């Protein structure tokens, strides 16, 4: 899991979000979705190949994507970070993504991206997070489109110092790959998740976060799914190769506290006995997770309403939670 995760940057990336709003008795409103750059700021893809799109443009950045195995034909949430050749995060003024087949044909775009953040209120920050975010807390999200199944590539164009620069992507996207975790609209997989009562109140057996998010270790997923909305988060803050698990557990804890009234939040660790030398825990295997972290927002009927592979912001998760209340 964490050992297989493509980890090019400490604190990047993720999948699927929804909007919505609800007063809910004075609960904090979900943050508004930040604006994306206008796609007209970038060249069109019609009649071009990927090679023609970037011809003559300087190459000075790298686009890192973690959603390698979760994309489907049609529109998808694609998260990524922008780093330089030294793997240092770059904060750019505007960025757009294009998709294509590996040979450069079937080019689509531009899909303008919006900037998101892994930052949380200090009240919800764990002890691990400061070091996890040492390389930066910014990532970008675009709604990318693929016209067919099979391998694809992503290409980024960024506006840097007033000029267009190519952000070369790393790796191929497996679009339409069979298997994997449930898609949006599909039934959640009913599994038992351990609670504090199962371990005699020793929450360190259930969570590697320091301190454990106690309220996310109180409910058994099998007992609440199909009865009320649930956020099921798979993450291992102390053992995550990409170092993104700590930040997303903090984010889930903030959304639970500020926007989670009526919704059950559950944090599920990855390894048996929190030992990376041991097999994955049964819920992880049952949900067929190819990477981690993952978060699923499940509605009260027991169907997946939103899912995130990799990282997500407070605003993204809060909007998804508001939609299922």
C-alpha positions in Angstrom: 0.0 0.0 0.0 2.1 2.9 1.3 5.1 1.0 -0.1 3.5 0.9 -3.5 2.2 4.5 -3.6 3.8 6.7 -6.1 5.3 9.3 -3.8 7.2 12.0 -5.5 6.4 14.8 -3.1 5.6 15.0 0.6 2.0 16.3 0.7 0.3 16.1 -2.6 -2.8 15.1 -4.4 -6.2 13.2 -4.6 -9.9 12.5 -6.2 -13.7 13.2 -6.5 -15.6 16.0 -4.7 -19.1 17.5 -4.6 -20.5 20.8 -3.6 -23.6 21.7 -1.5 -24.7 23.8 1.5 -26.8 23.4 4.5 -27.5 25.6 7.5 -27.8 22.6 9.9 -28.5 24.4 13.1 -25.6 26.8 13.1 -22.9 24.5 11.9 -20.0 26.2 10.1 -20.9 26.5 6.4 -18.8 24.6 3.9 -16.1 26.8 2.4 -16.8 28.1 -1.1 -15.1 26.4 -4.0 -12.1 28.5 -5.1 -12.1 29.8 -8.6 -10.0 28.1 -11.3 -8.1 29.9 -14.0 -10.0 30.7 -17.1 -9.3 27.9 -19.7 -9.1 30.7 -22.4 -5.8 31.7 -20.8 -4.3 28.5 -22.4 -4.0 27.2 -26.0 -6.7 24.9 -27.3 -6.2 21.3 -28.1 -8.4 20.9 -31.2 -6.5 19.5 -34.1 -3.2 19.2 -32.2 -1.1 16.4 -30.7 0.6 16.7 -27.4 3.9 17.3 -29.1 2.4 20.1 -31.2 0.9 21.7 -28.0 4.2 22.0 -26.2 6.4 22.7 -29.2 8.7 25.7 -28.6 7.7 26.1 -24.9 10.2 25.9 -22.1 10.3 22.9 -19.8 10.8 24.0 -16.3 8.4 22.1 -14.0 7.1 18.6 -13.1 3.4 17.7 -12.7 3.0 15.0 -10.0 -0.2 13.0 -10.1 -1.2 10.3 -7.6 -4.6 9.3 -9.1 -3.0 6.8 -11.4 -5.5 4.0 -11.0 -8.8 5.7 -10.3 -9.6 7.5 -13.6 -12.5 6.5 -15.8 -13.7 7.5 -19.3 -15.5 10.8 -19.1 -14.9 13.6 -16.5 -12.7 12.9 -13.5 -11.3 14.9 -10.6 -7.5 15.0 -11.1 -5.3 16.3 -8.3 -1.6 17.2 -8.7 1.2 19.3 -7.4 3.8 21.4 -9.4 7.4 20.9 -8.4 10.7 22.1 -9.9 13.6 19.8 -10.9 14.8 19.8 -7.4 11.4 18.5 -6.2 10.6 21.8 -4.6 7.0 22.8 -4.7 6.2 25.7 -7.0 3.3 28.1 -6.4 2.1 29.2 -9.9 -0.4 31.9 -10.9 -2.4 29.7 -13.2 -2.3 26.1 -14.5 -4.2 23.9 -16.9 -4.1 20.2 -17.6 -4.4 18.4 -21.0 -4.9 14.6 -21.4 -3.8 12.5 -24.3 -2.9 8.9 -25.3 0.8 8.0 -24.7 1.7 8.7 -28.3 0.3 12.2 -28.0 -2.9 11.7 -30.0 -6.5 12.2 -28.7 -5.4 15.4 -27.0 -8.1 17.1 -24.8 -8.1 20.3 -22.8 -7.3 22.8 -21.5 -8.9 21.8 -18.1 -8.2 24.8 -15.9 -7.2 23.9 -12.4 -8.0 25.5 -9.1 -5.6 25.9 -6.1 -6.3 23.9 -2.9 -4.5 23.7 0.4 -3.7 21.0 3.0 -3.7 23.5 5.8 -6.0 23.2 8.8 -6.8 25.2 11.8 -4.1 24.8 14.5 -6.8 23.2 16.8 -6.9 20.1 14.6 -3.2 19.8 13.7 -1.5 16.6 14.8 2.1 16.4 16.0 3.2 14.8 12.7 1.8 17.3 10.3 4.4 20.1 10.5 7.1 17.8 9.2 4.7 16.2 6.7 4.1 19.6 5.1 7.7 20.8 5.1 7.7 20.8 1.3 4.5 22.8 1.0 0.8 22.5 1.5 -0.5 23.6 -2.0 -2.0 21.3 -4.6 -4.2 21.8 -7.7 -7.4 20.2 -8.9 -8.7 20.0 -12.5 -11.8 18.3 -13.9 -10.1 16.3 -16.7 -11.8 14.3 -19.4 -10.7 11.1 -21.1 -12.4 9.8 -24.3 -11.6 6.1 -24.0 -10.2 3.4 -21.8 -6.5 2.6 -21.7 -3.3 4.4 -20.7 -3.2 8.1 -20.9 -0.8 10.9 -20.0 -1.4 14.3 -18.4 0.4 17.4 -19.5 0.5 20.6 -17.5 0.9 24.2 -18.8 1.6 26.7 -16.1 1.9 30.5 -16.1 5.2 31.2 -14.3 6.7 34.7 -14.3 4.3 35.8 -17.0 5.2 33.0 -19.5 3.9 29.6 -20.3 6.0 26.7 -19.1 5.5 23.0 -19.6 5.0 20.9 -16.5 6.0 17.4 -17.6 3.9 14.6 -16.0 5.4 11.5 -14.5 3.9 8.1 -15.3 0.8 7.1 -17.1 -2.8 7.1 -16.0 -4.6 3.8 -16.1 -8.0 5.0 -17.4 -10.9 2.5 -17.0 -8.9 -0.1 -15.2 -11.1 -2.9 -13.8 -11.4 -3.7 -10.1 -10.4 -1.2 -7.4 -12.6 0.5 -4.8 -16.3 1.3 -5.3 -17.1 4.1 -7.8 -19.4 7.0 -7.0 -23.0 5.8 -7.1 -22.1 2.2 -6.2 -22.9 0.5 -2.8 -20.3 0.9 -0.1 -18.7 -2.4 0.9 -19.9 -3.4 4.3 -17.0 -4.1 6.7 -16.4 -4.1 10.4 -14.0 -1.5 11.6 -12.6 -1.8 15.1 -13.5 0.7 17.8 -11.9 1.8 21.1 -14.1 -0.7 22.9 -12.5 -3.5 20.9 -9.0 -2.7 22.2 -9.8 -1.8 25.8 -9.6 1.9 25.1 -6.0 1.8 23.9 -6.5 4.0 20.8 -2.9 3.7 19.8 -3.7 0.2 18.6 -6.2 1.7 16.1 -4.4 4.9 15.0 -0.8 6.0 14.4 -1.9 9.7 14.6 -0.5 11.6 17.5 -2.8 12.0 19.3 -5.5 9.6 17.9 -8.6 11.3 16.6 -10.8 9.7 19.3 -14.2 10.7 17.8 -13.3 8.9 14.5 -12.6 5.6 16.4 -16.0 5.3 18.1 -18.2 3.7 15.4 -18.1 0.4 13.6 -18.7 1.1 9.9 -20.9 -2.1 9.5 -23.2 -0.8 12.2 -23.8 2.6 10.7 -23.6 2.2 6.9 -27.0 2.4 5.3 -28.5 4.1 8.4 -26.7 7.5 8.3 -24.1 9.3 6.3 -20.5 8.2 6.8 -17.0 9.4 6.0 -14.7 6.4 5.8 -11.0 7.4 5.7 -8.2 5.0 5.1 -4.9 6.5 6.1 -1.8 5.7 8.2 -0.3 9.0 9.5 3.0 7.6 10.8 3.6 5.0 8.1 2.5 6.8 4.9 5.2 6.8 2.2 3.9 9.9 0.6 3.5 11.7 4.0 0.0 12.8 3.0 -2.0 10.6 5.5 -1.3 12.9 8.5 -2.6 16.0 6.8 -5.8 14.4 5.5 -6.7 12.9 8.9 -6.3 16.4 10.3 -8.5 17.7 7.6 -11.2 15.1 8.3 -11.0 15.9 12.0 -11.7 19.6 11.2 -14.6 18.9 8.9 -16.0 16.5 11.5 -15.9 19.1 14.2 -17.1 22.0 12.1 -19.4 20.5 9.5 -20.0 16.9 10.5 -23.2 17.1 12.6 -25.3 14.1 11.7 -22.5 12.4 9.9 -20.3 9.6 11.3 -16.5 9.9 10.6 -14.3 6.8 10.8 -10.6 6.5 10.5 -9.2 3.2 9.4 -5.5 2.3 9.6 -3.8 0.3 6.9 -1.6 -2.4 8.5 -2.4 -5.1 11.0 -1.1 -4.0 14.4 0.1 -0.8 12.7 3.1 -2.8 11.5 4.1 -2.3 7.8 5.8 -5.7 7.8 2.4 -7.3 8.3 -0.6 -7.7 5.9 -3.2 -5.0 5.3 -6.1 -4.9 7.7 -9.3 -6.7 6.5 -11.3 -3.5 5.6 -8.4 -2.3 3.4 -8.4 -5.6 1.5 -12.2 -5.7 1.2 -12.3 -2.2 -0.3 -9.6 -3.2 -2.9 -7.5 -0.1 -2.4 -4.5 0.2 -4.8 -3.0 3.1 -2.9 -3.5 5.2 0.2 -4.8 7.5 1.6 -8.4 7.2 0.4 -11.6 8.8 1.7 -15.2 7.9 0.9 -18.3 9.9 1.6 -21.2 7.5 1.9 -24.8 8.7 1.8 -27.5 7.5 4.2 -28.7 4.8 1.7 -25.2 3.2 1.8 -24.0 4.4 -1.6 -20.7 6.2 -2.3 -21.4 9.9 -2.9 -17.8 11.1 -3.3 -14.4 9.6 -3.1 -10.9 11.0 -2.9 -7.7 9.2 -3.8 -4.7 11.0 -2.2 -5.2 14.4 -0.6 -8.1 16.8 -0.4 -8.7 20.1 1.2 -11.0 21.1 4.1 -13.3 22.8 1.5 -13.5 19.8 -0.8 -14.4 17.4 2.0 -16.8 19.8 3.7 -18.8 20.4 0.4 -19.0 16.6 -0.1 -20.3 16.1 3.4 -22.9 18.8 3.1 -24.3 17.1 0.1 -25.1 13.9 2.0 -26.7 15.4 5.1 
